[in-house]
Amino acid sequence: MSTKLREDRLDGKVCLITGATGGIGQETAKALARGGATLVLSGRDEARTAATVAAVREAAPDARVESLLADLSSLASVRELAQAFRARHSRLDVLINNAGLIIDRRRVTVDGYEATFATNHLSHFLLTHLLRDLLVASGPARILNVSSQGHRLARADFLDDPQTEHHRYDGIRVYGNAKLSNILFTKGLAKRLQGTRVTANALHPGVVRTGFGHNSEGLFRHLVKLAAPFMLSSEQGARTSVYLASSPEVAGVSGEYFIKCRKVKPSSAARDEALAERLWQVSEQLTGVKA
Ligand SMILES: NC(=O)c1ccc[n+]([C@@H]2O[C@H](COP(=O)([O-])OP(=O)(O)OC[C@H]3O[C@@H](n4cnc5c(N)ncnc54)[C@H](OP(=O)(O)O)[C@@H]3O)[C@@H](O)[C@H]2O)c1
């Protein structure tokens, strides 16, 4: 895969990226900023977020780059993020739900939810809901959900136990459940956005050498270290996100899953409409919104 990111112009467009302090998020931000977009970078750590803003400004000296702090494991913090964004911006053209994590021991968020499901999925479900009217009013607009081929490892019945309270905690499988949720959410969203000028697509960035897995102490971290020499660079890993955010080739394409900038069929569970609807209802209930 080429390391060169294709940069379609995004002058006058406003893009919000979660998990911008990480490898793929940061490289996506740099490319979109070079394309002329105004970037709003969301991070949870003040110093890492400031360093990311500086790195993006260095890559695109003329770009407007801002940041907003939010811990996506907290639904209150997600609400504050949406509010802070709306206080500064009257339009949103591209929302990239990119933040994610994998852990190997069950952790519970301040809201009492399993942390992987809450951070990878619930936060983005709520954020998207809270910004949806802005996206619709700004159309044509795009929503990207950064998923993973790891979705294929999900338990088919994961919604019977979305908080992994009754199953043995297997971090890789729980991550798979959350990444399957990203694709099912994309399907549900695309269906509800029909008739608007907003599209929603999911993607797998590739197997990318980033900080991913640093929250994990076990087998996953060792596997990542072993695989590192064969992995894509963060810049290569950002390629599909940049493509879906900016390429005219995918204007109007919605509800799809992409790998290497190509439409690909995800697992049968990820194409299950009844499961997508069930996830939507569970997500509404857990986030307390009618989306
Ligand atoms: N790397 C891969 O091979 C790979 C493969 C498939 C899919 N993905 C997906 O790609 C996306 C980006 O991952 P990456 O590889 O760039 O990993 P990364 O370097 O670890 O970046 C993950 C980002 O998510 C943020 N994040 C984690 N927990 C958060 C929280 N509670 N609140 C706010 N932000 C939080 C991290 O912030 P901090 O800097 O504060 O930790 C970081 O900015 C993820 O959704 C991941 O699942 C990655």
PDBQT file of the ligand as one rigid body, heavy atoms in Angstrom, charges set to zero:
ROOT
HETATM    1  N1  LIG A 301      -3.967  -0.027  15.261  1.00  0.00    +0.000 N 
HETATM    2  C1  LIG A 301      -4.618  -0.987  14.639  1.00  0.00    +0.000 C 
HETATM    3  O1  LIG A 301      -4.027  -1.958  14.122  1.00  0.00    +0.000 OA
HETATM    4  C2  LIG A 301      -6.117  -0.942  14.520  1.00  0.00    +0.000 A 
HETATM    5  C3  LIG A 301      -6.756  -1.971  13.813  1.00  0.00    +0.000 A 
HETATM    6  C4  LIG A 301      -8.136  -1.939  13.664  1.00  0.00    +0.000 A 
HETATM    7  C5  LIG A 301      -8.850  -0.889  14.213  1.00  0.00    +0.000 A 
HETATM    8  N2  LIG A 301      -8.218   0.099  14.912  1.00  0.00    +0.000 N 
HETATM    9  C6  LIG A 301      -9.037   1.170  15.459  1.00  0.00    +0.000 C 
HETATM   10  O2  LIG A 301      -8.485   2.413  15.074  1.00  0.00    +0.000 OA
HETATM   11  C7  LIG A 301      -8.865   3.418  16.028  1.00  0.00    +0.000 C 
HETATM   12  C8  LIG A 301      -7.663   4.269  16.378  1.00  0.00    +0.000 C 
HETATM   13  O3  LIG A 301      -6.714   3.443  17.044  1.00  0.00    +0.000 OA
HETATM   14  P1  LIG A 301      -5.125   3.627  16.958  1.00  0.00    +0.000 P 
HETATM   15  O4  LIG A 301      -4.594   2.407  16.337  1.00  0.00    +0.000 OA
HETATM   16  O5  LIG A 301      -4.755   4.960  16.410  1.00  0.00    +0.000 OA
HETATM   17  O6  LIG A 301      -4.759   3.494  18.505  1.00  0.00    +0.000 OA
HETATM   18  P2  LIG A 301      -4.198   4.528  19.580  1.00  0.00    +0.000 P 
HETATM   19  O7  LIG A 301      -2.929   5.095  19.103  1.00  0.00    +0.000 OA
HETATM   20  O8  LIG A 301      -4.220   3.792  20.896  1.00  0.00    +0.000 OA
HETATM   21  O9  LIG A 301      -5.328   5.645  19.575  1.00  0.00    +0.000 OA
HETATM   22  C9  LIG A 301      -6.550   5.475  20.243  1.00  0.00    +0.000 C 
HETATM   23  C10 LIG A 301      -7.114   6.829  20.557  1.00  0.00    +0.000 C 
HETATM   24  O10 LIG A 301      -8.316   6.648  21.349  1.00  0.00    +0.000 OA
HETATM   25  C11 LIG A 301      -8.199   7.486  22.495  1.00  0.00    +0.000 C 
HETATM   26  N3  LIG A 301      -8.954   7.021  23.663  1.00  0.00    +0.000 N 
HETATM   27  C12 LIG A 301      -8.891   5.819  24.285  1.00  0.00    +0.000 A 
HETATM   28  N4  LIG A 301      -9.683   5.843  25.367  1.00  0.00    +0.000 NA
HETATM   29  C13 LIG A 301     -10.245   7.080  25.429  1.00  0.00    +0.000 A 
HETATM   30  C14 LIG A 301     -11.125   7.738  26.327  1.00  0.00    +0.000 A 
HETATM   31  N5  LIG A 301     -11.618   7.119  27.418  1.00  0.00    +0.000 N 
HETATM   32  N6  LIG A 301     -11.474   9.014  26.086  1.00  0.00    +0.000 NA
HETATM   33  C15 LIG A 301     -10.980   9.671  25.000  1.00  0.00    +0.000 A 
HETATM   34  N7  LIG A 301     -10.131   9.120  24.131  1.00  0.00    +0.000 NA
HETATM   35  C16 LIG A 301      -9.773   7.835  24.349  1.00  0.00    +0.000 A 
HETATM   36  C17 LIG A 301      -6.721   7.498  22.808  1.00  0.00    +0.000 C 
HETATM   37  O11 LIG A 301      -6.423   8.561  23.668  1.00  0.00    +0.000 OA
HETATM   38  P3  LIG A 301      -5.089   8.560  24.604  1.00  0.00    +0.000 P 
HETATM   39  O12 LIG A 301      -3.996   9.110  23.743  1.00  0.00    +0.000 OA
HETATM   40  O13 LIG A 301      -5.480   9.501  25.702  1.00  0.00    +0.000 OA
HETATM   41  O14 LIG A 301      -4.881   7.145  25.059  1.00  0.00    +0.000 OA
HETATM   42  C18 LIG A 301      -6.157   7.668  21.395  1.00  0.00    +0.000 C 
HETATM   43  O15 LIG A 301      -6.250   9.002  20.990  1.00  0.00    +0.000 OA
HETATM   44  C19 LIG A 301      -9.488   2.662  17.199  1.00  0.00    +0.000 C 
HETATM   45  O16 LIG A 301     -10.900   2.765  17.130  1.00  0.00    +0.000 OA
HETATM   46  C20 LIG A 301      -9.072   1.227  16.975  1.00  0.00    +0.000 C 
HETATM   47  O17 LIG A 301     -10.013   0.306  17.517  1.00  0.00    +0.000 OA
HETATM   48  C21 LIG A 301      -6.873   0.089  15.060  1.00  0.00    +0.000 A 
ENDROOT
TORSDOF 0
